[in-house]
Amino acid sequence: MIHLVAASHGTDNPQGRQAVNLIREQLTALVEAQAPGTYTVHEAYVDVQEPSLSQVLQGLPSGATAVLVPLLLSPGYHTEHDMRQAAAGASHLTTAIARALGPSAALAKLQRQRLEEAGWDGYGDIAMAAAGSSRADGREAVLDQAEVFSTLLSRRVPYGFVADIEPTIEQAWESNQAEYISTYLLARGYFHNKLTKAYQRTEKAVVAEPLVLPGEAASAAVIASVALERTNEALAALSA
C-alpha cells in the first residue's frame, strides 16, 4: 500500500473546505482507477486545520511508502520547509515529496474557464491575482504560470499578489486598468474574499472565481489529475 498524503493549506471558509475535500475525493477515484487497491489518500494540512502532516505521517505503519502531495499551487515555505521537516521526522517511512501543482497548462485552462464564466468575451483586459510567497521560488512559479496563461490567451497578462508582496495585484491592475481579475487561487477563502472586497464590491473589476468550487466535480478532477501527475513523478524518482 502506498500512502498519498494530500496536504492543503487549510482554511476557515466552509466552501473552501468543501472544494478541497472534493479534490481529495477525485484523487482517490483516479488512483483507484490507475491501480486498484494500491493507494490510500490521506487528508492533511500545513496550517489552520488538522490533522497536520506530522500527525498523519506518524500514524502510518513502519516501513510504508508515503508521498506528500501538495494541494498547493506553487512551491514555497510550506513545500520547502513544512513538508521536508515532516518527512524528515518520519524516519519509519520511505517518503517522497511531489511538486506543487503549478505552473500548469491545465490550471491555465481552468483560469480561462472562470474568466469566461465571469463574462469575459476575449477582449477585456485582465490581471492575474495570486496569494503570494515569501520565497523567491514561489514568486517565480507564479510568474511562470502568468506566462503560461498569457500564451494560452495570446495576450500579456500582468500578475500580482494579494499579500503585501511586490508586484501587488494593485500594481498589476494599474498597469492596464484591467476589467477582469483572474483568480489564481485553489478555492474560496481569505484571499478571494479580500480580492472581492477590493475590486468587485468597488466595481473596479470583475473578480473571477477560484479554480475549484464546492460541488463542482469537473474542476476538482482537473486539479486531482495534475496532483496525480506530480505523484507519479515523485514515485518514479523514488524508484530510480
N, C-alpha and C positions, 0 to 999 in steps of 0.2 A: 504494500500500500504506500502510495506517495501522497504526502500531505501538502496541500496548497493553502498557504495562509494568506488569504486575500485581505490585505490591510488598507483601509482607507483613513482619511484624516480624522473623521468624526465630526458630528455637527449636532447642535441643539434643535435644528429645524426638522420637524416631523416629515415633511415632504422630501427633504434631502435624505433622510434616513431610509425612507421607502425606496427612493431611487437607487441608492447604493445596495440595499438588500436585493433589489431586483437584478442588479448586475451580478451579484454572487449566485443568485438562482440560475441565471443564464449561463454563467461559467460552469456551474455544476452540470447543467444539461449538456454543454459542449464537451466536457471531459468524459462524461459518461458515454456520449456517442463516439468519441475518439477511441476510448479504451475502457469498455465496461468493467467496473469493479476494481479499477486500478488507482483511482484518485479519490481523495476526500477533500472537500473545500471547507476551510475554517474561516470564521468571522474574527477579525481583529482590527484594532485601531491604534494609531500613533498619537492621538490626542483626543480630548473631550469625552469620548465614550470608552466603555470597556466591553469585552476583555482586551487587555493590552497585548502587544506582540509577545512580550516575555511570558505573560500568563499562559498564552496558548502554546508556545513552544515548550515551556516547562511541563505541560500536561501531556505531551506526546511521548510514545513509548521509546525506550532506549534502542538505538540502532536504526531508527526510522530515517527516511529521507524527507526533508521538508523544503519546499520552495516558498520563499517570501515573495508574494506577488503584489506589487504596489498598485492599488487603485488610486493612483495619483498621476496627474497629467504631466508633471515634469520632475526631473531629479532635483534634489535639494537636501536640506538638513535632515528631513525625515528618512530619505532613502540612503543618504551617505553617512549619517550618524546613528539615528534611532534604529534602523534596520540592521546595520552592521553590528551595533552594540548588542542587540537582541540575539543575533545569530552567534556572536562570539560567546555569549552567556549560555548557549545551548550546546555544550560540548558533548552531550549524549546523543546528538543528532548529526546526520550529514546534511548540511544546509547549502542552499544556493539562493541568491537574491536576483530576481528578474529585473529587467529595466523598467523604468517608468513608462506610462502609456504613450506619451508624446515625445518628439513630434511624430505625426502620423497623417498620411493622406486620408485614412478612414475618418479620423477626427475632423479633418478639414471639411469633408463632405457633410458631416453632421452639423458643423458650423453653418455651412451654406443652407442646409435644410431649415435650420432655426431662423436664419435671416429671411428666407422666403416665407416661412410661416408668419413672421412678424410684418410682412408686407413689402419687403424689398423686391423690386422689379428688375434688378440687374443694372440699374443706372445710378441710384443714390450712393453718395459717399459713405464709407464705412470706417470705423476704427475698431480695433480688437482689444478687448479687456481681459487680462489675466490677473490672478491673485497677487503674485509677487513672491520673490525669494531673496533671502539674504546672501545666497551663494551665487557666484558667477555662473556655475554650470546650469543652475535653474533658470537664470535670466537668459542665457544663451539658447536654452531649449525653447523658450517662448519666442525668441527671435526666429529660430528655425521654423517653428510652427507658423509664425506670421508669414514667412517666405513661402512655405507650402501652401498656405491659404491664399496668398497673393497669386501664386501660379495657377491655382485652381480657378480663381475668379478672373484671371488675366488683367489684373489691376493691382497697383500698390496699395496695401492695407497697412496703415500705421498701427502700432501696438503700444499699449501702456499698461501699467499695473494699478490695481485698485488700492493696494497697500501703498504706504508713503515711501515708494522706491522709484527712482527715475529709470526710464521715462514713465511718467504717470499717465493714467488714462486721460486726464485733463489735457496734458500736453499733446497726446495723440489726437484727441478730439479737436483741439485748437488748430492743429496743422491743416485740417481740411474741413472744419465745421461739419463733421460727419452727421448724417441724418440717421444713421443706424450704428448701434454698438453690437458687435459680435461678441457673445459672452463665452470666452474660453475657460469655462468652469464646469466641473463634472456634474454638479447638482445644485439645487436651490439651497441657500444658506446665507451666512453673514455677508459675503462679498457680493452676491447677487442682489440682496436687499439694499446694500449700500449703492450699487450701481443704479438700481431702480429709483431710489430716492433722489440721487444726484442728477439723473438725466430724464427719466421717463416722467416723473411727477412734476418736474420743472419744464417739461416739453422741449428740452434741448435736443433730445434724440430718442429714437425708439430703441429700447433695450431688448435684444433677443433673449429667449430662454436659454438656460444652460444645456449641456449636451444630453442629459438624461432626465426625463420627467417621471414622476411616480405613476405606476400603472402602464407605462409605455414599454412593452417588451422589446420592440424592434430596436430602439436606440440602445437599450441595455445590452442587447445581443451584439451590437456593433462594438461596444466597449469590451464586452466579455471576449469577443473574438480577438481583439488586439491583446488583451491580457493573456489569452491562451498562446498567441504567437510569442509573447515575451517569455512565458513559462517554458515553452518548448525549446527556445533558445538557451535558457538557463540550464535545462536538463541536459541538452546536448553538450554544453560546455562542461558540465559536471562529469559526464561520462567520457569526455575526450582524453 
